[in-house]
Amino acid sequence: MNATALCTVDDVPDGGARVVDAPEAGGPVVIVRRGAQVWAYVNRCPHFSVPLDFEPGDVMCYRSQVLMCAHYSALFRFEDGHCIDGPCMGAGLDVVRVRVEEGTRVVLDR
């Protein structure tokens, strides 16, 4: 079975994020990275169902710890997508299960 590759680990800045198109996951996905760890979420803020990025593909991250919604400044933890500050505090991003394959490729984990 071939896993759907989204990008390589190196395509995602360490402590940052990258948006990739992933029709198999339902649309654009935000992949965040800290060192060798990666997490992925649907590119949609739970506050008003708007994308996290204002400019396509440009998702703001703070101190390699949180994503920030460009529209309403909600802050989401890298590890679990939980909103820790902002208008949707307590809500969470929709998780997209991914894994790192062969040490380099970020793939959908089905």
N, CA, C and O atoms as a GROMACS GRO file, in nm:
protein
  440
    1MET      N    1   0.085  -0.117   0.000
    1MET     CA    2   0.000   0.000   0.000
    1MET      C    3   0.090   0.125   0.000
    1MET      O    4   0.180   0.137   0.083
    2ASN      N    5   0.065   0.215  -0.093
    2ASN     CA    6   0.142   0.339  -0.101
    2ASN      C    7   0.079   0.445  -0.014
    2ASN      O    8  -0.041   0.474  -0.024
    3ALA      N    9   0.160   0.503   0.073
    3ALA     CA   10   0.114   0.612   0.158
    3ALA      C   11   0.114   0.741   0.076
    3ALA      O   12   0.199   0.760  -0.011
    4THR      N   13   0.022   0.828   0.105
    4THR     CA   14   0.015   0.957   0.037
    4THR      C   15   0.117   1.052   0.098
    4THR      O   16   0.103   1.094   0.212
    5ALA      N   17   0.220   1.087   0.020
    5ALA     CA   18   0.323   1.179   0.066
    5ALA      C   19   0.271   1.322   0.057
    5ALA      O   20   0.211   1.361  -0.044
    6LEU      N   21   0.293   1.401   0.163
    6LEU     CA   22   0.251   1.541   0.166
    6LEU      C   23   0.368   1.635   0.138
    6LEU      O   24   0.352   1.734   0.067
    7CYS      N   25   0.485   1.603   0.193
    7CYS     CA   26   0.605   1.682   0.175
    7CYS      C   27   0.720   1.609   0.242
    7CYS      O   28   0.702   1.498   0.292
    8THR      N   29   0.837   1.668   0.244
    8THR     CA   30   0.946   1.613   0.323
    8THR      C   31   0.954   1.689   0.455
    8THR      O   32   0.903   1.800   0.467
    9VAL      N   33   1.018   1.630   0.552
    9VAL     CA   34   1.035   1.697   0.681
    9VAL      C   35   1.108   1.830   0.659
    9VAL      O   36   1.073   1.931   0.719
   10ASP      N   37   1.210   1.829   0.574
   10ASP     CA   38   1.288   1.952   0.550
   10ASP      C   39   1.210   2.061   0.478
   10ASP      O   40   1.252   2.177   0.478
   11ASP      N   41   1.096   2.027   0.417
   11ASP     CA   42   1.011   2.129   0.354
   11ASP      C   43   0.941   2.217   0.458
   11ASP      O   44   0.895   2.327   0.426
   12VAL      N   45   0.934   2.169   0.581
   12VAL     CA   46   0.868   2.242   0.689
   12VAL      C   47   0.976   2.305   0.776
   12VAL      O   48   1.061   2.233   0.829
   13PRO      N   49   0.977   2.437   0.792
   13PRO     CA   50   1.081   2.500   0.875
   13PRO      C   51   1.076   2.447   1.018
   13PRO      O   52   0.968   2.431   1.075
   14ASP      N   53   1.192   2.421   1.076
   14ASP     CA   54   1.196   2.378   1.215
   14ASP      C   55   1.139   2.491   1.302
   14ASP      O   56   1.189   2.603   1.300
   15GLY      N   57   1.036   2.460   1.378
   15GLY     CA   58   0.968   2.561   1.460
   15GLY      C   59   0.865   2.639   1.382
   15GLY      O   60   0.814   2.740   1.431
   16GLY      N   61   0.833   2.594   1.262
   16GLY     CA   62   0.739   2.666   1.176
   16GLY      C   63   0.635   2.575   1.116
   16GLY      O   64   0.613   2.462   1.161
   17ALA      N   65   0.571   2.626   1.012
   17ALA     CA   66   0.460   2.556   0.948
   17ALA      C   67   0.466   2.568   0.798
   17ALA      O   68   0.530   2.658   0.743
   18ARG      N   69   0.398   2.476   0.733
   18ARG     CA   70   0.383   2.479   0.588
   18ARG      C   71   0.243   2.430   0.556
   18ARG      O   72   0.192   2.336   0.617
   19VAL      N   73   0.180   2.495   0.459
   19VAL     CA   74   0.048   2.452   0.413
   19VAL      C   75   0.068   2.370   0.286
   19VAL      O   76   0.137   2.412   0.193
   20VAL      N   77   0.006   2.252   0.283
   20VAL     CA   78   0.012   2.168   0.164
   20VAL      C   79  -0.129   2.131   0.122
   20VAL      O   80  -0.219   2.117   0.206
   21ASP      N   81  -0.148   2.116  -0.007
   21ASP     CA   82  -0.277   2.072  -0.057
   21ASP      C   83  -0.286   1.922  -0.039
   21ASP      O   84  -0.194   1.849  -0.077
   22ALA      N   85  -0.393   1.875   0.019
   22ALA     CA   86  -0.408   1.732   0.047
   22ALA      C   87  -0.553   1.691   0.026
   22ALA      O   88  -0.628   1.677   0.123
   23PRO      N   89  -0.593   1.670  -0.100
   23PRO     CA   90  -0.732   1.631  -0.126
   23PRO      C   91  -0.774   1.506  -0.049
   23PRO      O   92  -0.890   1.493  -0.010
   24GLU      N   93  -0.679   1.415  -0.027
   24GLU     CA   94  -0.710   1.292   0.045
   24GLU      C   95  -0.747   1.320   0.192
   24GLU      O   96  -0.812   1.238   0.256
   25ALA      N   97  -0.704   1.435   0.243
   25ALA     CA   98  -0.734   1.474   0.382
   25ALA      C   99  -0.848   1.575   0.387
   25ALA      O  100  -0.882   1.623   0.495
   26GLY      N  101  -0.906   1.607   0.274
   26GLY     CA  102  -1.019   1.699   0.271
   26GLY      C  103  -0.985   1.842   0.234
   26GLY      O  104  -1.071   1.929   0.243
   27GLY      N  105  -0.861   1.869   0.194
   27GLY     CA  106  -0.823   2.005   0.154
   27GLY      C  107  -0.689   2.044   0.211
   27GLY      O  108  -0.610   1.958   0.249
   28PRO      N  109  -0.662   2.173   0.216
   28PRO     CA  110  -0.532   2.219   0.265
   28PRO      C  111  -0.507   2.176   0.410
   28PRO      O  112  -0.595   2.179   0.496
   29VAL      N  113  -0.382   2.137   0.434
   29VAL     CA  114  -0.339   2.090   0.565
   29VAL      C  115  -0.220   2.174   0.610
   29VAL      O  116  -0.131   2.204   0.530
   30VAL      N  117  -0.219   2.211   0.737
   30VAL     CA  118  -0.104   2.281   0.796
   30VAL      C  119  -0.018   2.176   0.865
   30VAL      O  120  -0.065   2.104   0.954
   31ILE      N  121   0.108   2.168   0.824
   31ILE     CA  122   0.203   2.078   0.889
   31ILE      C  123   0.297   2.164   0.971
   31ILE      O  124   0.355   2.260   0.920
   32VAL      N  125   0.313   2.130   1.098
   32VAL     CA  126   0.405   2.202   1.186
   32VAL      C  127   0.515   2.107   1.228
   32VAL      O  128   0.497   1.985   1.233
   33ARG      N  129   0.631   2.165   1.259
   33ARG     CA  130   0.747   2.083   1.291
   33ARG      C  131   0.826   2.144   1.406
   33ARG      O  132   0.843   2.265   1.416
   34ARG      N  133   0.874   2.056   1.491
   34ARG     CA  134   0.971   2.093   1.593
   34ARG      C  135   1.073   1.980   1.594
   34ARG      O  136   1.044   1.870   1.640
   35GLY      N  137   1.193   2.009   1.543
   35GLY     CA  138   1.295   1.904   1.532
   35GLY      C  139   1.249   1.796   1.437
   35GLY      O  140   1.212   1.824   1.323
   36ALA      N  141   1.249   1.672   1.484
   36ALA     CA  142   1.207   1.560   1.400
   36ALA      C  143   1.058   1.530   1.413
   36ALA      O  144   1.006   1.445   1.342
   37GLN      N  145   0.989   1.600   1.503
   37GLN     CA  146   0.846   1.576   1.524
   37GLN      C  147   0.763   1.662   1.430
   37GLN      O  148   0.793   1.780   1.408
   38VAL      N  149   0.658   1.603   1.376
   38VAL     CA  150   0.564   1.677   1.291
   38VAL      C  151   0.421   1.646   1.335
   38VAL      O  152   0.391   1.536   1.382
   39TRP      N  153   0.335   1.745   1.318
   39TRP     CA  154   0.192   1.731   1.344
   39TRP      C  155   0.120   1.797   1.227
   39TRP      O  156   0.177   1.883   1.160
   40ALA      N  157  -0.004   1.759   1.203
   40ALA     CA  158  -0.078   1.818   1.092
   40ALA      C  159  -0.223   1.842   1.132
   40ALA      O  160  -0.283   1.767   1.210
   41TYR      N  161  -0.278   1.950   1.076
   41TYR     CA  162  -0.415   1.991   1.108
   41TYR      C  163  -0.482   2.045   0.982
   41TYR      O  164  -0.416   2.099   0.893
   42VAL      N  165  -0.613   2.030   0.975
   42VAL     CA  166  -0.689   2.093   0.868
   42VAL      C  167  -0.669   2.244   0.880
   42VAL      O  168  -0.672   2.298   0.990
   43ASN      N  169  -0.648   2.309   0.768
   43ASN     CA  170  -0.623   2.454   0.768
   43ASN      C  171  -0.754   2.531   0.786
   43ASN      O  172  -0.803   2.596   0.694
   44ARG      N  173  -0.808   2.520   0.909
   44ARG     CA  174  -0.935   2.586   0.938
   44ARG      C  175  -0.943   2.618   1.087
   44ARG      O  176  -0.934   2.528   1.171
   45CYS      N  177  -0.959   2.744   1.118
   45CYS     CA  178  -0.973   2.787   1.257
   45CYS      C  179  -1.115   2.752   1.305
   45CYS      O  180  -1.211   2.775   1.232
   46PRO      N  181  -1.129   2.696   1.425
   46PRO     CA  182  -1.262   2.661   1.474
   46PRO      C  183  -1.349   2.782   1.510
   46PRO      O  184  -1.469   2.767   1.533
   47HIS      N  185  -1.290   2.902   1.514
   47HIS     CA  186  -1.367   3.020   1.552
   47HIS      C  187  -1.472   3.054   1.448
   47HIS      O  188  -1.591   3.059   1.480
   48PHE      N  189  -1.430   3.078   1.324
   48PHE     CA  190  -1.526   3.110   1.217
   48PHE      C  191  -1.504   3.026   1.092
   48PHE      O  192  -1.549   3.063   0.983
   49SER      N  193  -1.435   2.914   1.108
   49SER     CA  194  -1.406   2.824   0.996
   49SER      C  195  -1.332   2.893   0.882
   49SER      O  196  -1.358   2.866   0.764
   50VAL      N  197  -1.240   2.983   0.917
   50VAL     CA  198  -1.156   3.050   0.817
   50VAL      C  199  -1.019   2.984   0.818
   50VAL      O  200  -0.980   2.924   0.918
   51PRO      N  201  -0.943   2.995   0.708
   51PRO     CA  202  -0.807   2.940   0.707
   51PRO      C  203  -0.720   3.009   0.813
   51PRO      O  204  -0.742   3.125   0.847
   52LEU      N  205  -0.621   2.937   0.862
   52LEU     CA  206  -0.527   2.993   0.959
   52LEU      C  207  -0.435   3.096   0.896
   52LEU      O  208  -0.386   3.185   0.964
   53ASP      N  209  -0.412   3.084   0.766
   53ASP     CA  210  -0.322   3.176   0.696
   53ASP      C  211  -0.402   3.288   0.630
   53ASP      O  212  -0.510   3.264   0.576
   54PHE      N  213  -0.348   3.409   0.635
   54PHE     CA  214  -0.411   3.522   0.567
   54PHE      C  215  -0.361   3.525   0.423
   54PHE      O  216  -0.440   3.527   0.329
   55GLU      N  217  -0.229   3.525   0.407
   55GLU     CA  218  -0.170   3.506   0.276
   55GLU      C  219  -0.156   3.356   0.256
   55GLU      O  220  -0.104   3.288   0.344
   56PRO      N  221  -0.199   3.302   0.143
   56PRO     CA  222  -0.194   3.157   0.124
   56PRO      C  223  -0.055   3.099   0.154
   56PRO      O  224   0.046   3.142   0.098
   57GLY      N  225  -0.054   3.001   0.243
   57GLY     CA  226   0.069   2.931   0.276
   57GLY      C  227   0.151   2.994   0.386
   57GLY      O  228   0.250   2.935   0.430
   58ASP      N  229   0.114   3.113   0.433
   58ASP     CA  230   0.193   3.185   0.533
   58ASP      C  231   0.125   3.176   0.670
   58ASP      O  232   0.044   3.261   0.706
   59VAL      N  233   0.158   3.070   0.745
   59VAL     CA  234   0.101   3.049   0.878
   59VAL      C  235   0.201   3.097   0.982
   59VAL      O  236   0.317   3.057   0.980
   60MET      N  237   0.155   3.181   1.072
   60MET     CA  238   0.244   3.236   1.174
   60MET      C  239   0.260   3.138   1.290
   60MET      O  240   0.165   3.073   1.334
   61CYS      N  241   0.384   3.129   1.339
   61CYS     CA  242   0.417   3.045   1.454
   61CYS      C  243   0.493   3.130   1.554
   61CYS      O  244   0.563   3.224   1.516
   62TYR      N  245   0.479   3.096   1.681
   62TYR     CA  246   0.544   3.173   1.786
   62TYR      C  247   0.627   3.080   1.872
   62TYR      O  248   0.576   2.983   1.928
   63ARG      N  249   0.757   3.111   1.882
   63ARG     CA  250   0.852   3.039   1.967
   63ARG      C  251   0.851   2.888   1.948
   63ARG      O  252   0.873   2.813   2.043
   64SER      N  253   0.826   2.843   1.827
   64SER     CA  254   0.824   2.699   1.795
   64SER      C  255   0.727   2.621   1.884
   64SER      O  256   0.745   2.502   1.906
   65GLN      N  257   0.625   2.690   1.935
   65GLN     CA  258   0.532   2.627   2.028
   65GLN      C  259   0.386   2.632   1.982
   65GLN      O  260   0.311   2.538   2.005
   66VAL      N  261   0.347   2.742   1.917
   66VAL     CA  262   0.206   2.760   1.883
   66VAL      C  263   0.189   2.816   1.742
   66VAL      O  264   0.274   2.890   1.691
   67LEU      N  265   0.078   2.779   1.682
   67LEU     CA  266   0.031   2.838   1.555
   67LEU      C  267  -0.060   2.954   1.593
   67LEU      O  268  -0.125   2.951   1.697
   68MET      N  269  -0.065   3.056   1.508
   68MET     CA  270  -0.155   3.166   1.534
   68MET      C  271  -0.245   3.188   1.413
   68MET      O  272  -0.198   3.196   1.300
   69CYS      N  273  -0.375   3.196   1.439
   69CYS     CA  274  -0.470   3.228   1.333
   69CYS      C  275  -0.447   3.372   1.289
   69CYS      O  276  -0.447   3.463   1.372
   70ALA      N  277  -0.428   3.393   1.162
   70ALA     CA  278  -0.400   3.527   1.110
   70ALA      C  279  -0.521   3.619   1.117
   70ALA      O  280  -0.507   3.741   1.106
   71HIS      N  281  -0.639   3.564   1.134
   71HIS     CA  282  -0.760   3.645   1.133
   71HIS      C  283  -0.801   3.695   1.271
   71HIS      O  284  -0.841   3.811   1.286
   72TYR      N  285  -0.792   3.608   1.373
   72TYR     CA  286  -0.842   3.644   1.505
   72TYR      C  287  -0.740   3.620   1.617
   72TYR      O  288  -0.773   3.630   1.735
   73SER      N  289  -0.616   3.588   1.579
   73SER     CA  290  -0.504   3.571   1.673
   73SER      C  291  -0.522   3.460   1.774
   73SER      O  292  -0.460   3.463   1.880
   74ALA      N  293  -0.606   3.362   1.746
   74ALA     CA  294  -0.616   3.245   1.834
   74ALA      C  295  -0.483   3.169   1.828
   74ALA      O  296  -0.420   3.162   1.722
   75LEU      N  297  -0.441   3.112   1.941
   75LEU     CA  298  -0.315   3.039   1.950
   75LEU      C  299  -0.342   2.891   1.974
   75LEU      O  300  -0.420   2.854   2.061
   76PHE      N  301  -0.276   2.806   1.894
   76PHE     CA  302  -0.296   2.662   1.899
   76PHE      C  303  -0.163   2.591   1.922
   76PHE      O  304  -0.065   2.619   1.854
   77ARG      N  305  -0.160   2.499   2.019
   77ARG     CA  306  -0.037   2.424   2.047
   77ARG      C  307   0.000   2.335   1.930
   77ARG      O  308  -0.087   2.276   1.866
   78PHE      N  309   0.130   2.326   1.903
   78PHE     CA  310   0.179   2.236   1.799
   78PHE      C  311   0.135   2.091   1.826
   78PHE      O  312   0.087   2.023   1.736
   79GLU      N  313   0.152   2.045   1.952
   79GLU     CA  314   0.138   1.903   1.985
   79GLU      C  315   0.000   1.845   1.966
   79GLU      O  316  -0.015   1.728   1.931
   80ASP      N  317  -0.104   1.926   1.988
   80ASP     CA  318  -0.238   1.870   1.983
   80ASP      C  319  -0.342   1.961   1.918
   80ASP      O  320  -0.459   1.923   1.908
   81GLY      N  321  -0.302   2.080   1.873
   81GLY     CA  322  -0.394   2.171   1.807
   81GLY      C  323  -0.493   2.238   1.901
   81GLY      O  324  -0.588   2.302   1.855
   82HIS      N  325  -0.474   2.223   2.032
   82HIS     CA  326  -0.564   2.280   2.131
   82HIS      C  327  -0.545   2.432   2.137
   82HIS      O  328  -0.432   2.480   2.143
   83CYS      N  329  -0.656   2.507   2.136
   83CYS     CA  330  -0.650   2.653   2.144
   83CYS      C  331  -0.627   2.695   2.289
   83CYS      O  332  -0.708   2.665   2.377
   84ILE      N  333  -0.515   2.766   2.312
   84ILE     CA  334  -0.480   2.807   2.448
   84ILE      C  335  -0.507   2.955   2.474
   84ILE      O  336  -0.498   3.000   2.588
   85ASP      N  337  -0.540   3.030   2.368
   85ASP     CA  338  -0.570   3.172   2.386
   85ASP      C  339  -0.645   3.223   2.264
   85ASP      O  340  -0.619   3.178   2.152
   86GLY      N  341  -0.737   3.315   2.285
   86GLY     CA  342  -0.811   3.374   2.174
   86GLY      C  343  -0.958   3.344   2.182
   86GLY      O  344  -1.007   3.288   2.280
   87PRO      N  345  -1.031   3.382   2.076
   87PRO     CA  346  -1.177   3.374   2.079
   87PRO      C  347  -1.233   3.232   2.079
   87PRO      O  348  -1.351   3.213   2.109
   88CYS      N  349  -1.152   3.133   2.048
   88CYS     CA  350  -1.202   2.995   2.049
   88CYS      C  351  -1.130   2.911   2.154
   88CYS      O  352  -1.115   2.790   2.139
   89MET      N  353  -1.084   2.977   2.262
   89MET     CA  354  -1.010   2.909   2.367
   89MET      C  355  -1.084   2.784   2.413
   89MET      O  356  -1.204   2.788   2.440
   90GLY      N  357  -1.010   2.675   2.422
   90GLY     CA  358  -1.068   2.548   2.462
   90GLY      C  359  -1.106   2.459   2.346
   90GLY      O  360  -1.117   2.337   2.362
   91ALA      N  361  -1.125   2.517   2.228
   91ALA     CA  362  -1.156   2.439   2.109
   91ALA      C  363  -1.025   2.383   2.053
   91ALA      O  364  -0.919   2.404   2.112
   92GLY      N  365  -1.032   2.314   1.943
   92GLY     CA  366  -0.911   2.258   1.884
   92GLY      C  367  -0.920   2.249   1.734
   92GLY      O  368  -1.028   2.247   1.675
   93LEU      N  369  -0.804   2.243   1.673
   93LEU     CA  370  -0.796   2.221   1.529
   93LEU      C  371  -0.828   2.075   1.499
   93LEU      O  372  -0.809   1.988   1.584
   94ASP      N  373  -0.876   2.048   1.378
   94ASP     CA  374  -0.903   1.911   1.336
   94ASP      C  375  -0.772   1.844   1.300
   94ASP      O  376  -0.700   1.890   1.211
   95VAL      N  377  -0.741   1.735   1.369
   95VAL     CA  378  -0.616   1.663   1.350
   95VAL      C  379  -0.618   1.586   1.219
   95VAL      O  380  -0.718   1.524   1.183
   96VAL      N  381  -0.506   1.590   1.148
   96VAL     CA  382  -0.481   1.505   1.032
   96VAL      C  383  -0.367   1.413   1.074
   96VAL      O  384  -0.256   1.459   1.102
   97ARG      N  385  -0.393   1.286   1.078
   97ARG     CA  386  -0.290   1.191   1.122
   97ARG      C  387  -0.183   1.176   1.016
   97ARG      O  388  -0.210   1.141   0.901
   98VAL      N  389  -0.058   1.202   1.057
   98VAL     CA  390   0.057   1.188   0.969
   98VAL      C  391   0.167   1.111   1.042
   98VAL      O  392   0.164   1.096   1.164
   99ARG      N  393   0.261   1.063   0.965
   99ARG     CA  394   0.381   1.000   1.021
   99ARG      C  395   0.499   1.032   0.930
   99ARG      O  396   0.481   1.070   0.814
  100VAL      N  397   0.619   1.018   0.984
  100VAL     CA  398   0.739   1.036   0.904
  100VAL      C  399   0.784   0.899   0.859
  100VAL      O  400   0.807   0.809   0.940
  101GLU      N  401   0.797   0.884   0.729
  101GLU     CA  402   0.834   0.757   0.669
  101GLU      C  403   0.976   0.766   0.615
  101GLU      O  404   1.014   0.865   0.552
  102GLU      N  405   1.055   0.663   0.642
  102GLU     CA  406   1.193   0.657   0.595
  102GLU      C  407   1.275   0.776   0.643
  102GLU      O  408   1.376   0.812   0.582
  103GLY      N  409   1.232   0.837   0.753
  103GLY     CA  410   1.306   0.946   0.813
  103GLY      C  411   1.297   1.079   0.742
  103GLY      O  412   1.354   1.178   0.789
  104THR      N  413   1.226   1.084   0.629
  104THR     CA  414   1.224   1.210   0.553
  104THR      C  415   1.088   1.252   0.501
  104THR      O  416   1.062   1.372   0.491
  105ARG      N  417   1.002   1.157   0.468
  105ARG     CA  418   0.874   1.193   0.406
  105ARG      C  419   0.762   1.200   0.507
  105ARG      O  420   0.745   1.110   0.588
  106VAL      N  421   0.684   1.309   0.501
  106VAL     CA  422   0.564   1.322   0.583
  106VAL      C  423   0.450   1.267   0.500
  106VAL      O  424   0.420   1.315   0.391
  107VAL      N  425   0.385   1.162   0.555
  107VAL     CA  426   0.278   1.094   0.481
  107VAL      C  427   0.153   1.087   0.566
  107VAL      O  428   0.159   1.091   0.689
  108LEU      N  429   0.038   1.076   0.499
  108LEU     CA  430  -0.088   1.055   0.571
  108LEU      C  431  -0.082   0.920   0.639
  108LEU      O  432  -0.036   0.822   0.580
  109ASP      N  433  -0.127   0.912   0.762
  109ASP     CA  434  -0.127   0.789   0.840
  109ASP      C  435  -0.270   0.738   0.846
  109ASP      O  436  -0.352   0.789   0.923
  110ARG      N  437  -0.299   0.641   0.767
  110ARG     CA  438  -0.437   0.588   0.762
  110ARG      C  439  -0.450   0.462   0.839
  110ARG      O  440  -0.558   0.404   0.846
   0.00000   0.00000   0.00000
